[in-house]
Amino acid sequence: MKDERKYILMVAGMVLSWSVYYAVSKVLVDRTGSALLAGFLLRSAALVFLTAQLLLDGSFRRLFHQGKAVLILLLIGLFGFLLDLFANLGYAGGSLSTGTALLKTDVLMVNLVTVIVYHKRLYLSDWIGTGIMLLGVLLVLGVELGGMEFHPTDLFFLLSAACVTANAFIIKTAQEKYHEDSDMISYYNNFVVLLLFGCSAGLAGQLKAPAFPADARFWLLAALGGLAQTGIYFFYYRNLKHFEVWLVKLYLLLMPVVSCLIGVFFLDEALTAKKLLGILVVLSGAAVILLRAKLHKESKA
């Protein structure tokens, strides 16, 4: 029972951290006018928190003793950057609603990889629960499926979803095959993504003093975003180690619900009837997944 409560809190921390991160990220992108610069600032702030964490628990020196595992750690960072890059390229040439819908296909991709590559069984109820939660998420996000238009650049959204999917399984491989702990994976991932964001922003001529707002609130938000990013690393990677990848991805579908509530209470956004219906639909799908053990007795084995 104690472990069960622990992982309920771990899932809640993951969803909350990701929701706060996206809310802060949106504000910083609006303030700086650059997704690259905002990404660089958020990862820089996260680097401070991650470094402090490793120094406090005495594991900082282990960063330099990773052996052959360093290659897979760098690969995780590369995919972490590519998933952001492809999503931004998609948004640059496509619509928000189409991108939002296509990015959520990572959940279906993970399910397919779980069944086809890893030969693990997913029940009909798992697919139904997944479908219900996806429908609810699209309602919460205000996606109009009937009004969606597709462009060639929308393929970038699918590439981003594919990178998200691949990275989740690569992280789990690093944990199970190379016995890497979450903190080492987090630090390498963040450092590589920070480096690539910095190089990209520099080449685009965006790393200039006038691009950085001077007010304290902006920097407090950047720090909050960095802390949220650190929380993502802490909770997400530990959940990936404990749960199957497909289940972690389904838990993350609760994120738009939390983001919606953050928008209502802190960003003066309206809670419409459609969003409220979407929240109820998401929770209904989650209930189907949580009842898995009772619906299929053999799943307890």
Phi and psi in degrees as a GROMACS rama.xvg file:
@    title "Ramachandran Plot"
@    xaxis  label "Phi"
@    yaxis  label "Psi"
@TYPE xy
-63.7954  -43.6254  LYS-2
-65.0604  -36.5213  ASP-3
-62.9521  -44.5826  GLU-4
-63.97  -37.2767  ARG-5
-59.7958  -45.9265  LYS-6
-80.0707  -20.8857  TYR-7
-63.7729  -42.8123  ILE-8
-67.7025  -35.2045  LEU-9
-65.443  -42.1001  MET-10
-66.709  -43.4925  VAL-11
-61.8655  -41.6087  ALA-12
-64.085  -38.5061  GLY-13
-63.6042  -48.8662  MET-14
-64.3929  -43.7426  VAL-15
-65.3456  -43.6113  LEU-16
-61.1205  -44.0174  SER-17
-67.0454  -38.1757  TRP-18
-65.238  -44.9549  SER-19
-63.8117  -40.7737  VAL-20
-59.9319  -46.6506  TYR-21
-67.5771  -36.8869  TYR-22
-63.9708  -45.7123  ALA-23
-68.2905  -40.4394  VAL-24
-59.0967  -42.7676  SER-25
-60.2215  -43.4507  LYS-26
-64.5589  -43.1046  VAL-27
-68.0613  -37.2642  LEU-28
-63.5528  -40.9171  VAL-29
-64.863  -39.9525  ASP-30
-72.2497  -38.9021  ARG-31
-90.8786  -22.5687  THR-32
73.9966  16.5837  GLY-33
-147.419  122.156  SER-34
-67.6775  -34.1776  ALA-35
-66.7871  -45.6914  LEU-36
-67.473  -41.2913  LEU-37
-62.4636  -42.8175  ALA-38
-62.0384  -40.0098  GLY-39
-63.1983  -43.3022  PHE-40
-66.6383  -42.6958  LEU-41
-65.8676  -41.7508  LEU-42
-71.0513  -30.7927  ARG-43
-65.7969  -43.5285  SER-44
-64.2246  -40.4868  ALA-45
-63.0662  -35.9825  ALA-46
-60.5111  -38.2945  LEU-47
-61.7682  -48.3661  VAL-48
-66.6168  -40.3582  PHE-49
-66.5483  -39.2932  LEU-50
-64.3733  -44.4507  THR-51
-60.42  -40.6782  ALA-52
-61.2013  -46.3916  GLN-53
-68.9857  -35.3713  LEU-54
-67.8058  -38.9518  LEU-55
-69.0176  -35.7507  LEU-56
-94.976  6.91885  ASP-57
72.9651  21.4216  GLY-58
-110.698  12.2372  SER-59
-61.3845  -38.3505  PHE-60
-64.0486  -24.9242  ARG-61
-66.1981  -16.8703  ARG-62
-58.7284  -29.5023  LEU-63
-99.9171  12.5207  PHE-64
-134.114  54.815  HIS-65
-100.399  -10.8687  GLN-66
58.8484  -138.539  GLY-67
-66.5164  -21.8556  LYS-68
-64.861  -16.9993  ALA-69
-61.789  -28.9433  VAL-70
-66.0354  -44.7158  LEU-71
-71.4567  -29.6407  ILE-72
-66.8284  -41.2167  LEU-73
-67.5822  -35.3063  LEU-74
-64.0683  -39.6728  LEU-75
-60.9707  -42.6359  ILE-76
-64.1697  -40.2346  GLY-77
-62.1192  -45.8902  LEU-78
-66.045  -33.7853  PHE-79
-61.9278  -37.5528  GLY-80
-73.2365  -42.4683  PHE-81
-63.5887  -36.6951  LEU-82
-65.1152  -35.2514  LEU-83
-72.5582  -42.7439  ASP-84
-61.6771  -47.5369  LEU-85
-64.4718  -39.1814  PHE-86
-63.5287  -42.4515  ALA-87
-65.4086  -38.8788  ASN-88
-64.9484  -36.4341  LEU-89
-65.9796  -44.047  GLY-90
-66.6663  -29.4531  TYR-91
-67.2086  -28.803  ALA-92
-118.779  2.3268  GLY-93
-132.873  -168.043  GLY-94
-100.743  156.582  SER-95
-64.7569  -43.9656  LEU-96
-65.7802  -43.4476  SER-97
-64.2277  -44.2381  THR-98
-61.8197  -42.9645  GLY-99
-59.9487  -43.8369  THR-100
-66.5113  -45.4548  ALA-101
-69.3973  -33.8775  LEU-102
-65.001  -27.1359  LEU-103
-75.7579  -7.74928  LYS-104
-68.2023  -8.7613  THR-105
-60.5682  -29.6149  ASP-106
-64.5346  -44.6313  VAL-107
-67.1205  -38.7817  LEU-108
-61.3055  -42.8206  MET-109
-62.876  -42.6417  VAL-110
-59.0457  -44.4717  ASN-111
-65.7847  -42.3244  LEU-112
-63.3927  -40.0916  VAL-113
-59.1371  -41.6271  THR-114
-80.0813  -47.5689  VAL-115
-79.9868  -44.873  ILE-116
-87.1902  -45.2201  VAL-117
-95.2422  -4.0631  TYR-118
54.444  40.2082  HIS-119
-103.517  146.054  LYS-120
-85.9988  130.566  ARG-121
-115.504  129.011  LEU-122
-78.0513  164.296  TYR-123
-57.5298  -37.7224  LEU-124
-63.304  -31.7024  SER-125
-65.575  -43.8152  ASP-126
-67.3791  -39.7093  TRP-127
-64.4394  -45.8734  ILE-128
-60.5978  -40.7457  GLY-129
-60.6603  -47.2657  THR-130
-62.3827  -41.9028  GLY-131
-63.471  -44.5119  ILE-132
-64.8797  -40.2842  MET-133
-62.5503  -42.5888  LEU-134
-60.6821  -44.6657  LEU-135
-62.2561  -40.4997  GLY-136
-61.4811  -43.1949  VAL-137
-64.6076  -34.9984  LEU-138
-67.145  -44.2068  LEU-139
-61.1716  -40.2292  VAL-140
-81.0494  -4.44979  LEU-141
73.361  26.8432  GLY-142
-76.5624  125.486  VAL-143
-97.4442  99.6442  GLU-144
-62.7148  -36.0593  LEU-145
-68.3559  -25.295  GLY-146
-99.2989  10.2397  GLY-147
-73.9837  137.009  MET-148
-120.682  139.08  GLU-149
-106.607  137.638  PHE-150
-126.747  159.469  HIS-151
-55.0651  -33.2811  PRO-152
-70.7011  -11.8143  THR-153
-66.1896  -16.9138  ASP-154
-62.0252  -25.6037  LEU-155
-63.5285  -34.2644  PHE-156
-64.066  -40.7682  PHE-157
-67.3197  -36.2709  LEU-158
-65.0126  -39.3942  LEU-159
-63.0653  -45.2586  SER-160
-61.938  -38.0317  ALA-161
-65.5534  -38.741  ALA-162
-66.4391  -40.0877  CYS-163
-59.7555  -45.335  VAL-164
-63.0328  -50.7205  THR-165
-60.1563  -41.7213  ALA-166
-64.3211  -37.478  ASN-167
-61.2515  -42.9721  ALA-168
-73.1508  -33.4146  PHE-169
-65.8367  -40.3946  ILE-170
-61.5108  -44.8233  ILE-171
-64.4654  -35.6762  LYS-172
-64.3338  -42.6918  THR-173
-60.5436  -35.6716  ALA-174
-74.362  -42.0323  GLN-175
-87.3322  -40.6386  GLU-176
-86.673  -42.5485  LYS-177
-99.4689  -2.67478  TYR-178
56.0569  35.192  HIS-179
-78.2543  138.598  GLU-180
-87.6082  165.569  ASP-181
-60.744  -35.4213  SER-182
-70  -37.2351  ASP-183
-67.197  -42.7497  MET-184
-61.7935  -43.0532  ILE-185
-59.3993  -47.5028  SER-186
-65.8362  -46.5934  TYR-187
-63.8634  -42.8794  TYR-188
-58.7278  -51.2651  ASN-189
-63.1233  -41.1167  ASN-190
-64.9188  -43.3854  PHE-191
-65.4186  -45.3964  VAL-192
-63.8177  -41.1067  VAL-193
-59.7047  -45.688  LEU-194
-61.6357  -44.0242  LEU-195
-70.8619  -37.9911  LEU-196
-63.9083  -42.5697  PHE-197
-63.1522  -43.6294  GLY-198
-64.2602  -41.9145  CYS-199
-65.781  -45.0544  SER-200
-65.5033  -37.5157  ALA-201
-64.941  -44.6917  GLY-202
-64.526  -29.4207  LEU-203
-83.7263  0.0298607  ALA-204
72.1746  27.3624  GLY-205
-101.129  -8.51372  GLN-206
-89  65.5062  LEU-207
-125.042  149.44  LYS-208
-52.2835  -43.5211  ALA-209
-61.6406  -18.7625  PRO-210
-78.1936  -12.4577  ALA-211
-101.705  111.77  PHE-212
-58.3163  148.016  PRO-213
-93.8328  -13.7921  ALA-214
-74.4421  148.794  ASP-215
-65.2938  -32.957  ALA-216
-61.0363  -37.2996  ARG-217
-61.7412  -45.2921  PHE-218
-72.692  -30.4688  TRP-219
-66.1553  -38.4176  LEU-220
-65.4412  -40.9807  LEU-221
-61.2939  -41.2451  ALA-222
-64.7207  -41.7084  ALA-223
-62.3867  -41.2094  LEU-224
-63.4358  -40.3756  GLY-225
-64.6022  -38.7881  GLY-226
-65.9532  -40.6954  LEU-227
-64.5163  -40.329  ALA-228
-61.6504  -40.9863  GLN-229
-62.2306  -39.7954  THR-230
-63.2144  -38.3491  GLY-231
-58.7578  -49.7441  ILE-232
-58.2899  -46.1383  TYR-233
-63.0252  -51.3195  PHE-234
-81.2241  -44.2822  PHE-235
-61.8322  -47.3193  TYR-236
-67.8622  -36.8006  TYR-237
-70.1474  -35.2261  ARG-238
-68.0465  -37.0197  ASN-239
-63.0045  -34.2409  LEU-240
-71.1224  -33.5677  LYS-241
-88.5058  -40.3055  HIS-242
-105.403  164.636  PHE-243
-66.0499  149.687  GLU-244
-58.6038  -42.509  VAL-245
-62.5636  -34.0969  TRP-246
-72.7536  -38.8428  LEU-247
-61.5134  -41.6547  VAL-248
-63.3087  -36.9624  LYS-249
-67.6757  -39.8969  LEU-250
-59.7544  -34.8969  TYR-251
-68.9508  -16.3976  LEU-252
-69.4202  -11.1468  LEU-253
-76.7924  -14.624  LEU-254
-58.485  -45.6463  MET-255
-59.955  -29.2859  PRO-256
-64.8595  -47.5602  VAL-257
-65.695  -41.2112  VAL-258
-60.7888  -38.9848  SER-259
-62.0034  -44.4412  CYS-260
-67.3551  -36.7987  LEU-261
-61.7533  -42.8753  ILE-262
-62.4149  -38.1796  GLY-263
-68.7704  -45.3351  VAL-264
-85.4469  -25.1602  PHE-265
-121.982  -19.5413  PHE-266
-117.859  14.8222  LEU-267
58.111  32.5232  ASP-268
-88.1666  153.048  GLU-269
-89.0063  140.299  ALA-270
-93.1664  93.879  LEU-271
-79.2349  165.672  THR-272
-61.1308  -36.0586  ALA-273
-66.1506  -42.1609  LYS-274
-66.2161  -40.6737  LYS-275
-63.6412  -41.2327  LEU-276
-61.6676  -42.0789  LEU-277
-60.4305  -41.7026  GLY-278
-60.2876  -43.8476  ILE-279
-65.3249  -38.1971  LEU-280
-67.0201  -43.6053  VAL-281
-58.3431  -47.1125  VAL-282
-64.8401  -33.2762  LEU-283
-66.1388  -43.3032  SER-284
-63.6156  -39.8246  GLY-285
-63.152  -37.209  ALA-286
-62.2997  -38.7107  ALA-287
-61.6177  -42.4998  VAL-288
-66.7951  -42.2047  ILE-289
-67.9345  -23.779  LEU-290
-86.5466  8.42839  LEU-291
-52.9099  -47.4042  ARG-292
-64.0706  -33.9117  ALA-293
-78.9151  -32.3219  LYS-294
-73.8639  -29.6894  LEU-295
-131.901  96.2062  HIS-296
-57.9255  -33.6611  LYS-297
-68.9207  -17.1292  GLU-298
-68.8363  -12.5152  SER-299
-77.0064  -20.1297  LYS-300
